[in-house]
Each structure stands twice: as C-alpha cells, then as structure tokens.
Amino acid sequence: MDVRIENLVTKLELHEMDPLWGYLGVALRLWLLVFGGLSIEEDMQQPGFGSYKEIYLFYMEKLKTVRQQRYPKIVKPDWDI
C-alpha cells in the first residue's frame, strides 16, 4: 500500500504546503491507529510539523516500518508479470 501511495504522490508534484499532503498524512495516521501500527501514546510523542508534507512523510515512514515488520518478504501478485 505504501508503495502505491508514494507512486501516486510523486506523479502529482505537489507544493509542500498543499493541503493534500495533510489529508494523506491524517489518513495514514488514522489507518495506523486503527489497525495497530501506532499507539496513541507514540502518536502524542511525535514532534510538531512545519508543513503538510512533513506530516505525510512522518506517517509514511511509520507505515513502511509496520509493513516491513508484518510482511518482511514482498510477494508479487499473480497478475504482475
């Protein structure tokens, strides 16, 4: 999932203060909180953010960490040649 999001965002070439960064960052944060990749205590200890892009990058890094812990081996889908 994180690879697909990164590929999509790099194609958009957004300014770092574009609100879409913030929306994506908050969506990633909620996903991590709901599905157990991040606890509320850990989330409250994060540093402040200077831009919307920093929010996105922080939570994207957390998502990558969770994926690597849960699924250390990347398996290509059957339809991928």
PDB file of N, CA, C and O in Angstrom, chain B, residues numbered from 101:
ATOM      1  N   MET B 101       0.813  -1.183   0.000  1.00  0.00           N
ATOM      2  CA  MET B 101       0.000   0.000   0.000  1.00  0.00           C
ATOM      3  C   MET B 101       0.863   1.255   0.000  1.00  0.00           C
ATOM      4  O   MET B 101       0.569   2.207  -0.722  1.00  0.00           O
ATOM      5  N   ASP B 102       1.919   1.266   0.797  1.00  0.00           N
ATOM      6  CA  ASP B 102       2.760   2.461   0.874  1.00  0.00           C
ATOM      7  C   ASP B 102       3.440   2.758  -0.456  1.00  0.00           C
ATOM      8  O   ASP B 102       3.634   3.924  -0.800  1.00  0.00           O
ATOM      9  N   VAL B 103       3.800   1.734  -1.199  1.00  0.00           N
ATOM     10  CA  VAL B 103       4.460   1.936  -2.493  1.00  0.00           C
ATOM     11  C   VAL B 103       3.486   2.563  -3.486  1.00  0.00           C
ATOM     12  O   VAL B 103       3.864   3.447  -4.254  1.00  0.00           O
ATOM     13  N   ARG B 104       2.253   2.116  -3.472  1.00  0.00           N
ATOM     14  CA  ARG B 104       1.251   2.675  -4.384  1.00  0.00           C
ATOM     15  C   ARG B 104       0.976   4.143  -4.066  1.00  0.00           C
ATOM     16  O   ARG B 104       0.857   4.967  -4.974  1.00  0.00           O
ATOM     17  N   ILE B 105       0.876   4.466  -2.793  1.00  0.00           N
ATOM     18  CA  ILE B 105       0.637   5.855  -2.394  1.00  0.00           C
ATOM     19  C   ILE B 105       1.809   6.723  -2.814  1.00  0.00           C
ATOM     20  O   ILE B 105       1.609   7.812  -3.352  1.00  0.00           O
ATOM     21  N   GLU B 106       3.025   6.259  -2.577  1.00  0.00           N
ATOM     22  CA  GLU B 106       4.207   7.034  -2.963  1.00  0.00           C
ATOM     23  C   GLU B 106       4.263   7.262  -4.472  1.00  0.00           C
ATOM     24  O   GLU B 106       4.573   8.366  -4.920  1.00  0.00           O
ATOM     25  N   ASN B 107       3.967   6.235  -5.251  1.00  0.00           N
ATOM     26  CA  ASN B 107       3.980   6.377  -6.711  1.00  0.00           C
ATOM     27  C   ASN B 107       2.958   7.408  -7.177  1.00  0.00           C
ATOM     28  O   ASN B 107       3.241   8.216  -8.061  1.00  0.00           O
ATOM     29  N   LEU B 108       1.780   7.377  -6.584  1.00  0.00           N
ATOM     30  CA  LEU B 108       0.741   8.332  -6.948  1.00  0.00           C
ATOM     31  C   LEU B 108       1.147   9.758  -6.590  1.00  0.00           C
ATOM     32  O   LEU B 108       0.965  10.674  -7.392  1.00  0.00           O
ATOM     33  N   VAL B 109       1.690   9.950  -5.405  1.00  0.00           N
ATOM     34  CA  VAL B 109       2.039  11.289  -4.936  1.00  0.00           C
ATOM     35  C   VAL B 109       3.203  11.873  -5.731  1.00  0.00           C
ATOM     36  O   VAL B 109       3.218  13.076  -5.992  1.00  0.00           O
ATOM     37  N   THR B 110       4.172  11.056  -6.121  1.00  0.00           N
ATOM     38  CA  THR B 110       5.299  11.584  -6.888  1.00  0.00           C
ATOM     39  C   THR B 110       4.860  12.067  -8.268  1.00  0.00           C
ATOM     40  O   THR B 110       5.465  12.982  -8.826  1.00  0.00           O
ATOM     41  N   LYS B 111       3.825  11.466  -8.815  1.00  0.00           N
ATOM     42  CA  LYS B 111       3.323  11.904 -10.117  1.00  0.00           C
ATOM     43  C   LYS B 111       2.604  13.248 -10.030  1.00  0.00           C
ATOM     44  O   LYS B 111       2.518  13.966 -11.027  1.00  0.00           O
ATOM     45  N   LEU B 112       2.087  13.596  -8.855  1.00  0.00           N
ATOM     46  CA  LEU B 112       1.317  14.832  -8.710  1.00  0.00           C
ATOM     47  C   LEU B 112       2.188  16.081  -8.610  1.00  0.00           C
ATOM     48  O   LEU B 112       1.732  17.171  -8.956  1.00  0.00           O
ATOM     49  N   GLU B 113       3.424  15.950  -8.148  1.00  0.00           N
ATOM     50  CA  GLU B 113       4.358  17.070  -7.999  1.00  0.00           C
ATOM     51  C   GLU B 113       3.720  18.217  -7.208  1.00  0.00           C
ATOM     52  O   GLU B 113       3.599  19.332  -7.715  1.00  0.00           O
ATOM     53  N   LEU B 114       3.321  17.942  -5.986  1.00  0.00           N
ATOM     54  CA  LEU B 114       2.641  18.924  -5.144  1.00  0.00           C
ATOM     55  C   LEU B 114       3.625  19.852  -4.440  1.00  0.00           C
ATOM     56  O   LEU B 114       4.760  19.471  -4.153  1.00  0.00           O
ATOM     57  N   HIS B 115       3.174  21.074  -4.167  1.00  0.00           N
ATOM     58  CA  HIS B 115       3.936  22.010  -3.332  1.00  0.00           C
ATOM     59  C   HIS B 115       3.882  21.480  -1.901  1.00  0.00           C
ATOM     60  O   HIS B 115       2.898  20.848  -1.517  1.00  0.00           O
ATOM     61  N   GLU B 116       4.930  21.730  -1.106  1.00  0.00           N
ATOM     62  CA  GLU B 116       4.963  21.127   0.234  1.00  0.00           C
ATOM     63  C   GLU B 116       3.895  21.677   1.172  1.00  0.00           C
ATOM     64  O   GLU B 116       3.626  21.061   2.204  1.00  0.00           O
ATOM     65  N   MET B 117       3.284  22.800   0.855  1.00  0.00           N
ATOM     66  CA  MET B 117       2.205  23.328   1.682  1.00  0.00           C
ATOM     67  C   MET B 117       0.822  23.018   1.101  1.00  0.00           C
ATOM     68  O   MET B 117      -0.178  23.560   1.572  1.00  0.00           O
ATOM     69  N   ASP B 118       0.757  22.162   0.092  1.00  0.00           N
ATOM     70  CA  ASP B 118      -0.531  21.764  -0.474  1.00  0.00           C
ATOM     71  C   ASP B 118      -1.297  20.949   0.574  1.00  0.00           C
ATOM     72  O   ASP B 118      -0.728  20.031   1.165  1.00  0.00           O
ATOM     73  N   PRO B 119      -2.571  21.265   0.817  1.00  0.00           N
ATOM     74  CA  PRO B 119      -3.344  20.541   1.837  1.00  0.00           C
ATOM     75  C   PRO B 119      -3.480  19.043   1.568  1.00  0.00           C
ATOM     76  O   PRO B 119      -3.757  18.282   2.495  1.00  0.00           O
ATOM     77  N   LEU B 120      -3.294  18.605   0.328  1.00  0.00           N
ATOM     78  CA  LEU B 120      -3.404  17.173   0.037  1.00  0.00           C
ATOM     79  C   LEU B 120      -2.386  16.367   0.839  1.00  0.00           C
ATOM     80  O   LEU B 120      -2.671  15.237   1.235  1.00  0.00           O
ATOM     81  N   TRP B 121      -1.198  16.935   1.084  1.00  0.00           N
ATOM     82  CA  TRP B 121      -0.206  16.257   1.934  1.00  0.00           C
ATOM     83  C   TRP B 121      -0.805  15.991   3.315  1.00  0.00           C
ATOM     84  O   TRP B 121      -0.674  14.898   3.865  1.00  0.00           O
ATOM     85  N   GLY B 122      -1.461  17.012   3.860  1.00  0.00           N
ATOM     86  CA  GLY B 122      -2.069  16.873   5.186  1.00  0.00           C
ATOM     87  C   GLY B 122      -3.173  15.838   5.210  1.00  0.00           C
ATOM     88  O   GLY B 122      -3.265  15.043   6.145  1.00  0.00           O
ATOM     89  N   TYR B 123      -4.022  15.842   4.175  1.00  0.00           N
ATOM     90  CA  TYR B 123      -5.100  14.860   4.112  1.00  0.00           C
ATOM     91  C   TYR B 123      -4.542  13.440   4.060  1.00  0.00           C
ATOM     92  O   TYR B 123      -5.033  12.549   4.752  1.00  0.00           O
ATOM     93  N   LEU B 124      -3.523  13.237   3.243  1.00  0.00           N
ATOM     94  CA  LEU B 124      -2.903  11.910   3.150  1.00  0.00           C
ATOM     95  C   LEU B 124      -2.248  11.518   4.470  1.00  0.00           C
ATOM     96  O   LEU B 124      -2.368  10.376   4.914  1.00  0.00           O
ATOM     97  N   GLY B 125      -1.557  12.467   5.095  1.00  0.00           N
ATOM     98  CA  GLY B 125      -0.900  12.191   6.372  1.00  0.00           C
ATOM     99  C   GLY B 125      -1.885  11.802   7.455  1.00  0.00           C
ATOM    100  O   GLY B 125      -1.640  10.865   8.215  1.00  0.00           O
ATOM    101  N   VAL B 126      -3.007  12.521   7.529  1.00  0.00           N
ATOM    102  CA  VAL B 126      -4.025  12.208   8.535  1.00  0.00           C
ATOM    103  C   VAL B 126      -4.678  10.861   8.235  1.00  0.00           C
ATOM    104  O   VAL B 126      -4.966  10.096   9.156  1.00  0.00           O
ATOM    105  N   ALA B 127      -4.912  10.564   6.964  1.00  0.00           N
ATOM    106  CA  ALA B 127      -5.483   9.261   6.609  1.00  0.00           C
ATOM    107  C   ALA B 127      -4.536   8.126   7.003  1.00  0.00           C
ATOM    108  O   ALA B 127      -4.978   7.103   7.526  1.00  0.00           O
ATOM    109  N   LEU B 128      -3.242   8.304   6.755  1.00  0.00           N
ATOM    110  CA  LEU B 128      -2.254   7.293   7.160  1.00  0.00           C
ATOM    111  C   LEU B 128      -2.220   7.156   8.676  1.00  0.00           C
ATOM    112  O   LEU B 128      -2.134   6.049   9.206  1.00  0.00           O
ATOM    113  N   ARG B 129      -2.288   8.288   9.369  1.00  0.00           N
ATOM    114  CA  ARG B 129      -2.280   8.272  10.838  1.00  0.00           C
ATOM    115  C   ARG B 129      -3.468   7.480  11.374  1.00  0.00           C
ATOM    116  O   ARG B 129      -3.304   6.626  12.246  1.00  0.00           O
ATOM    117  N   LEU B 130      -4.658   7.757  10.858  1.00  0.00           N
ATOM    118  CA  LEU B 130      -5.845   7.039  11.311  1.00  0.00           C
ATOM    119  C   LEU B 130      -5.739   5.551  11.007  1.00  0.00           C
ATOM    120  O   LEU B 130      -6.111   4.722  11.838  1.00  0.00           O
ATOM    121  N   TRP B 131      -5.237   5.205   9.825  1.00  0.00           N
ATOM    122  CA  TRP B 131      -5.084   3.795   9.478  1.00  0.00           C
ATOM    123  C   TRP B 131      -4.144   3.109  10.466  1.00  0.00           C
ATOM    124  O   TRP B 131      -4.423   2.005  10.933  1.00  0.00           O
ATOM    125  N   LEU B 132      -3.027   3.770  10.783  1.00  0.00           N
ATOM    126  CA  LEU B 132      -2.060   3.191  11.717  1.00  0.00           C
ATOM    127  C   LEU B 132      -2.652   3.053  13.117  1.00  0.00           C
ATOM    128  O   LEU B 132      -2.401   2.057  13.796  1.00  0.00           O
ATOM    129  N   LEU B 133      -3.431   4.036  13.556  1.00  0.00           N
ATOM    130  CA  LEU B 133      -4.046   3.962  14.880  1.00  0.00           C
ATOM    131  C   LEU B 133      -5.095   2.857  14.947  1.00  0.00           C
ATOM    132  O   LEU B 133      -5.159   2.128  15.937  1.00  0.00           O
ATOM    133  N   VAL B 134      -5.912   2.725  13.916  1.00  0.00           N
ATOM    134  CA  VAL B 134      -6.987   1.735  13.923  1.00  0.00           C
ATOM    135  C   VAL B 134      -6.453   0.316  13.795  1.00  0.00           C
ATOM    136  O   VAL B 134      -6.922  -0.587  14.488  1.00  0.00           O
ATOM    137  N   PHE B 135      -5.482   0.112  12.922  1.00  0.00           N
ATOM    138  CA  PHE B 135      -5.004  -1.239  12.660  1.00  0.00           C
ATOM    139  C   PHE B 135      -3.766  -1.624  13.458  1.00  0.00           C
ATOM    140  O   PHE B 135      -3.116  -2.617  13.133  1.00  0.00           O
ATOM    141  N   GLY B 136      -3.431  -0.878  14.475  1.00  0.00           N
ATOM    142  CA  GLY B 136      -2.407  -1.290  15.420  1.00  0.00           C
ATOM    143  C   GLY B 136      -0.974  -1.022  15.040  1.00  0.00           C
ATOM    144  O   GLY B 136      -0.073  -1.607  15.643  1.00  0.00           O
ATOM    145  N   GLY B 137      -0.720  -0.180  14.086  1.00  0.00           N
ATOM    146  CA  GLY B 137       0.659   0.137  13.743  1.00  0.00           C
ATOM    147  C   GLY B 137       1.234   1.254  14.585  1.00  0.00           C
ATOM    148  O   GLY B 137       2.440   1.502  14.564  1.00  0.00           O
ATOM    149  N   LEU B 138       0.361   1.935  15.334  1.00  0.00           N
ATOM    150  CA  LEU B 138       0.774   3.097  16.103  1.00  0.00           C
ATOM    151  C   LEU B 138      -0.147   3.209  17.304  1.00  0.00           C
ATOM    152  O   LEU B 138      -1.365   3.104  17.167  1.00  0.00           O
ATOM    153  N   SER B 139       0.426   3.423  18.481  1.00  0.00           N
ATOM    154  CA  SER B 139      -0.403   3.613  19.668  1.00  0.00           C
ATOM    155  C   SER B 139      -0.638   5.103  19.885  1.00  0.00           C
ATOM    156  O   SER B 139       0.092   5.939  19.353  1.00  0.00           O
ATOM    157  N   ILE B 140      -1.646   5.424  20.656  1.00  0.00           N
ATOM    158  CA  ILE B 140      -1.948   6.831  20.931  1.00  0.00           C
ATOM    159  C   ILE B 140      -0.795   7.481  21.676  1.00  0.00           C
ATOM    160  O   ILE B 140      -0.481   8.646  21.432  1.00  0.00           O
ATOM    161  N   GLU B 141      -0.159   6.744  22.582  1.00  0.00           N
ATOM    162  CA  GLU B 141       0.976   7.288  23.336  1.00  0.00           C
ATOM    163  C   GLU B 141       2.139   7.629  22.405  1.00  0.00           C
ATOM    164  O   GLU B 141       2.756   8.686  22.538  1.00  0.00           O
ATOM    165  N   GLU B 142       2.433   6.738  21.471  1.00  0.00           N
ATOM    166  CA  GLU B 142       3.500   7.002  20.495  1.00  0.00           C
ATOM    167  C   GLU B 142       3.158   8.211  19.632  1.00  0.00           C
ATOM    168  O   GLU B 142       4.017   9.039  19.331  1.00  0.00           O
ATOM    169  N   ASP B 143       1.903   8.297  19.243  1.00  0.00           N
ATOM    170  CA  ASP B 143       1.483   9.392  18.378  1.00  0.00           C
ATOM    171  C   ASP B 143       1.574  10.738  19.096  1.00  0.00           C
ATOM    172  O   ASP B 143       1.913  11.747  18.478  1.00  0.00           O
ATOM    173  N   MET B 144       1.282  10.758  20.366  1.00  0.00           N
ATOM    174  CA  MET B 144       1.325  12.012  21.123  1.00  0.00           C
ATOM    175  C   MET B 144       2.759  12.488  21.356  1.00  0.00           C
ATOM    176  O   MET B 144       2.965  13.665  21.653  1.00  0.00           O
ATOM    177  N   GLN B 145       3.748  11.614  21.230  1.00  0.00           N
ATOM    178  CA  GLN B 145       5.141  11.985  21.465  1.00  0.00           C
ATOM    179  C   GLN B 145       5.853  12.458  20.202  1.00  0.00           C
ATOM    180  O   GLN B 145       7.028  12.819  20.263  1.00  0.00           O
ATOM    181  N   GLN B 146       5.176  12.463  19.075  1.00  0.00           N
ATOM    182  CA  GLN B 146       5.819  12.894  17.833  1.00  0.00           C
ATOM    183  C   GLN B 146       6.074  14.396  17.875  1.00  0.00           C
ATOM    184  O   GLN B 146       5.343  15.127  18.543  1.00  0.00           O
ATOM    185  N   PRO B 147       7.095  14.860  17.174  1.00  0.00           N
ATOM    186  CA  PRO B 147       7.402  16.294  17.163  1.00  0.00           C
ATOM    187  C   PRO B 147       6.365  17.063  16.340  1.00  0.00           C
ATOM    188  O   PRO B 147       5.582  16.475  15.595  1.00  0.00           O
ATOM    189  N   GLY B 148       6.379  18.363  16.489  1.00  0.00           N
ATOM    190  CA  GLY B 148       5.486  19.195  15.683  1.00  0.00           C
ATOM    191  C   GLY B 148       5.914  19.185  14.227  1.00  0.00           C
ATOM    192  O   GLY B 148       7.035  18.798  13.899  1.00  0.00           O
ATOM    193  N   PHE B 149       5.029  19.606  13.375  1.00  0.00           N
ATOM    194  CA  PHE B 149       5.303  19.600  11.942  1.00  0.00           C
ATOM    195  C   PHE B 149       5.347  21.026  11.416  1.00  0.00           C
ATOM    196  O   PHE B 149       4.572  21.879  11.848  1.00  0.00           O
ATOM    197  N   GLY B 150       6.258  21.280  10.482  1.00  0.00           N
ATOM    198  CA  GLY B 150       6.391  22.602   9.893  1.00  0.00           C
ATOM    199  C   GLY B 150       5.607  22.773   8.610  1.00  0.00           C
ATOM    200  O   GLY B 150       5.337  23.898   8.190  1.00  0.00           O
ATOM    201  N   SER B 151       5.235  21.660   7.980  1.00  0.00           N
ATOM    202  CA  SER B 151       4.474  21.743   6.731  1.00  0.00           C
ATOM    203  C   SER B 151       3.606  20.499   6.602  1.00  0.00           C
ATOM    204  O   SER B 151       3.786  19.513   7.317  1.00  0.00           O
ATOM    205  N   TYR B 152       2.666  20.570   5.675  1.00  0.00           N
ATOM    206  CA  TYR B 152       1.803  19.420   5.427  1.00  0.00           C
ATOM    207  C   TYR B 152       2.605  18.230   4.918  1.00  0.00           C
ATOM    208  O   TYR B 152       2.289  17.081   5.226  1.00  0.00           O
ATOM    209  N   LYS B 153       3.636  18.509   4.141  1.00  0.00           N
ATOM    210  CA  LYS B 153       4.450  17.429   3.593  1.00  0.00           C
ATOM    211  C   LYS B 153       5.172  16.668   4.705  1.00  0.00           C
ATOM    212  O   LYS B 153       5.349  15.454   4.604  1.00  0.00           O
ATOM    213  N   GLU B 154       5.590  17.363   5.762  1.00  0.00           N
ATOM    214  CA  GLU B 154       6.249  16.694   6.888  1.00  0.00           C
ATOM    215  C   GLU B 154       5.307  15.724   7.586  1.00  0.00           C
ATOM    216  O   GLU B 154       5.733  14.662   8.039  1.00  0.00           O
ATOM    217  N   ILE B 155       4.027  16.081   7.676  1.00  0.00           N
ATOM    218  CA  ILE B 155       3.031  15.173   8.267  1.00  0.00           C
ATOM    219  C   ILE B 155       2.979  13.890   7.449  1.00  0.00           C
ATOM    220  O   ILE B 155       3.050  12.787   7.992  1.00  0.00           O
ATOM    221  N   TYR B 156       2.855  14.048   6.144  1.00  0.00           N
ATOM    222  CA  TYR B 156       2.789  12.897   5.243  1.00  0.00           C
ATOM    223  C   TYR B 156       4.043  12.029   5.355  1.00  0.00           C
ATOM    224  O   TYR B 156       3.944  10.809   5.485  1.00  0.00           O
ATOM    225  N   LEU B 157       5.214  12.650   5.307  1.00  0.00           N
ATOM    226  CA  LEU B 157       6.472  11.895   5.341  1.00  0.00           C
ATOM    227  C   LEU B 157       6.644  11.143   6.658  1.00  0.00           C
ATOM    228  O   LEU B 157       7.129  10.012   6.665  1.00  0.00           O
ATOM    229  N   PHE B 158       6.250  11.763   7.771  1.00  0.00           N
ATOM    230  CA  PHE B 158       6.377  11.121   9.080  1.00  0.00           C
ATOM    231  C   PHE B 158       5.526   9.850   9.145  1.00  0.00           C
ATOM    232  O   PHE B 158       6.014   8.789   9.533  1.00  0.00           O
ATOM    233  N   TYR B 159       4.251   9.966   8.764  1.00  0.00           N
ATOM    234  CA  TYR B 159       3.364   8.808   8.856  1.00  0.00           C
ATOM    235  C   TYR B 159       3.623   7.786   7.756  1.00  0.00           C
ATOM    236  O   TYR B 159       3.345   6.602   7.946  1.00  0.00           O
ATOM    237  N   MET B 160       4.142   8.209   6.626  1.00  0.00           N
ATOM    238  CA  MET B 160       4.518   7.255   5.582  1.00  0.00           C
ATOM    239  C   MET B 160       5.689   6.403   6.058  1.00  0.00           C
ATOM    240  O   MET B 160       5.734   5.202   5.788  1.00  0.00           O
ATOM    241  N   GLU B 161       6.627   7.009   6.757  1.00  0.00           N
ATOM    242  CA  GLU B 161       7.760   6.253   7.305  1.00  0.00           C
ATOM    243  C   GLU B 161       7.276   5.237   8.339  1.00  0.00           C
ATOM    244  O   GLU B 161       7.769   4.110   8.386  1.00  0.00           O
ATOM    245  N   LYS B 162       6.307   5.638   9.168  1.00  0.00           N
ATOM    246  CA  LYS B 162       5.723   4.702  10.143  1.00  0.00           C
ATOM    247  C   LYS B 162       5.028   3.546   9.420  1.00  0.00           C
ATOM    248  O   LYS B 162       5.137   2.395   9.842  1.00  0.00           O
ATOM    249  N   LEU B 163       4.318   3.850   8.337  1.00  0.00           N
ATOM    250  CA  LEU B 163       3.628   2.807   7.579  1.00  0.00           C
ATOM    251  C   LEU B 163       4.617   1.829   6.960  1.00  0.00           C
ATOM    252  O   LEU B 163       4.369   0.623   6.951  1.00  0.00           O
ATOM    253  N   LYS B 164       5.730   2.329   6.444  1.00  0.00           N
ATOM    254  CA  LYS B 164       6.766   1.450   5.884  1.00  0.00           C
ATOM    255  C   LYS B 164       7.330   0.529   6.958  1.00  0.00           C
ATOM    256  O   LYS B 164       7.558  -0.655   6.711  1.00  0.00           O
ATOM    257  N   THR B 165       7.555   1.072   8.141  1.00  0.00           N
ATOM    258  CA  THR B 165       8.086   0.278   9.248  1.00  0.00           C
ATOM    259  C   THR B 165       7.122  -0.841   9.618  1.00  0.00           C
ATOM    260  O   THR B 165       7.537  -1.982   9.819  1.00  0.00           O
ATOM    261  N   VAL B 166       5.842  -0.517   9.706  1.00  0.00           N
ATOM    262  CA  VAL B 166       4.831  -1.526  10.046  1.00  0.00           C
ATOM    263  C   VAL B 166       4.781  -2.604   8.974  1.00  0.00           C
ATOM    264  O   VAL B 166       4.715  -3.792   9.293  1.00  0.00           O
ATOM    265  N   ARG B 167       4.813  -2.204   7.705  1.00  0.00           N
ATOM    266  CA  ARG B 167       4.773  -3.193   6.618  1.00  0.00           C
ATOM    267  C   ARG B 167       5.975  -4.122   6.677  1.00  0.00           C
ATOM    268  O   ARG B 167       5.835  -5.332   6.505  1.00  0.00           O
ATOM    269  N   GLN B 168       7.152  -3.564   6.919  1.00  0.00           N
ATOM    270  CA  GLN B 168       8.357  -4.387   6.965  1.00  0.00           C
ATOM    271  C   GLN B 168       8.351  -5.335   8.157  1.00  0.00           C
ATOM    272  O   GLN B 168       8.901  -6.433   8.074  1.00  0.00           O
ATOM    273  N   GLN B 169       7.739  -4.925   9.261  1.00  0.00           N
ATOM    274  CA  GLN B 169       7.656  -5.806  10.424  1.00  0.00           C
ATOM    275  C   GLN B 169       6.655  -6.931  10.201  1.00  0.00           C
ATOM    276  O   GLN B 169       6.916  -8.081  10.553  1.00  0.00           O
ATOM    277  N   ARG B 170       5.525  -6.601   9.623  1.00  0.00           N
ATOM    278  CA  ARG B 170       4.468  -7.602   9.445  1.00  0.00           C
ATOM    279  C   ARG B 170       4.685  -8.490   8.222  1.00  0.00           C
ATOM    280  O   ARG B 170       4.361  -9.678   8.243  1.00  0.00           O
ATOM    281  N   TYR B 171       5.233  -7.910   7.162  1.00  0.00           N
ATOM    282  CA  TYR B 171       5.428  -8.645   5.910  1.00  0.00           C
ATOM    283  C   TYR B 171       6.853  -8.430   5.416  1.00  0.00           C
ATOM    284  O   TYR B 171       7.070  -7.634   4.503  1.00  0.00           O
ATOM    285  N   PRO B 172       7.828  -9.122   5.998  1.00  0.00           N
ATOM    286  CA  PRO B 172       9.222  -8.883   5.621  1.00  0.00           C
ATOM    287  C   PRO B 172       9.547  -9.262   4.174  1.00  0.00           C
ATOM    288  O   PRO B 172      10.471  -8.704   3.583  1.00  0.00           O
ATOM    289  N   LYS B 173       8.807 -10.193   3.608  1.00  0.00           N
ATOM    290  CA  LYS B 173       9.064 -10.618   2.233  1.00  0.00           C
ATOM    291  C   LYS B 173       7.971 -10.053   1.327  1.00  0.00           C
ATOM    292  O   LYS B 173       6.783 -10.234   1.591  1.00  0.00           O
ATOM    293  N   ILE B 174       8.382  -9.371   0.261  1.00  0.00           N
ATOM    294  CA  ILE B 174       7.420  -8.814  -0.686  1.00  0.00           C
ATOM    295  C   ILE B 174       7.075  -9.888  -1.709  1.00  0.00           C
ATOM    296  O   ILE B 174       7.954 -10.429  -2.380  1.00  0.00           O
ATOM    297  N   VAL B 175       5.795 -10.188  -1.817  1.00  0.00           N
ATOM    298  CA  VAL B 175       5.309 -11.193  -2.754  1.00  0.00           C
ATOM    299  C   VAL B 175       4.549 -10.467  -3.856  1.00  0.00           C
ATOM    300  O   VAL B 175       3.606  -9.723  -3.587  1.00  0.00           O
ATOM    301  N   LYS B 176       4.966 -10.690  -5.096  1.00  0.00           N
ATOM    302  CA  LYS B 176       4.281 -10.054  -6.222  1.00  0.00           C
ATOM    303  C   LYS B 176       2.934 -10.729  -6.438  1.00  0.00           C
ATOM    304  O   LYS B 176       2.808 -11.940  -6.255  1.00  0.00           O
ATOM    305  N   PRO B 177       1.928  -9.952  -6.828  1.00  0.00           N
ATOM    306  CA  PRO B 177       0.626 -10.549  -7.124  1.00  0.00           C
ATOM    307  C   PRO B 177       0.699 -11.470  -8.340  1.00  0.00           C
ATOM    308  O   PRO B 177       1.620 -11.375  -9.151  1.00  0.00           O
ATOM    309  N   ASP B 178      -0.271 -12.349  -8.452  1.00  0.00           N
ATOM    310  CA  ASP B 178      -0.305 -13.305  -9.562  1.00  0.00           C
ATOM    311  C   ASP B 178      -0.381 -12.618 -10.915  1.00  0.00           C
ATOM    312  O   ASP B 178       0.181 -13.104 -11.896  1.00  0.00           O
ATOM    313  N   TRP B 179      -1.081 -11.478 -10.968  1.00  0.00           N
ATOM    314  CA  TRP B 179      -1.263 -10.810 -12.257  1.00  0.00           C
ATOM    315  C   TRP B 179      -0.050  -9.983 -12.669  1.00  0.00           C
ATOM    316  O   TRP B 179       0.017  -9.534 -13.813  1.00  0.00           O
ATOM    317  N   ASP B 180       0.906  -9.770 -11.775  1.00  0.00           N
ATOM    318  CA  ASP B 180       2.105  -8.995 -12.095  1.00  0.00           C
ATOM    319  C   ASP B 180       3.097  -9.888 -12.827  1.00  0.00           C
ATOM    320  O   ASP B 180       3.482 -10.942 -12.321  1.00  0.00           O
ATOM    321  N   ILE B 181       3.502  -9.473 -13.996  1.00  0.00           N
ATOM    322  CA  ILE B 181       4.409 -10.290 -14.818  1.00  0.00           C
ATOM    323  C   ILE B 181       5.822  -9.778 -14.705  1.00  0.00           C
ATOM    324  O   ILE B 181       6.731 -10.333 -15.322  1.00  0.00           O
TER     325      ILE B 181
END
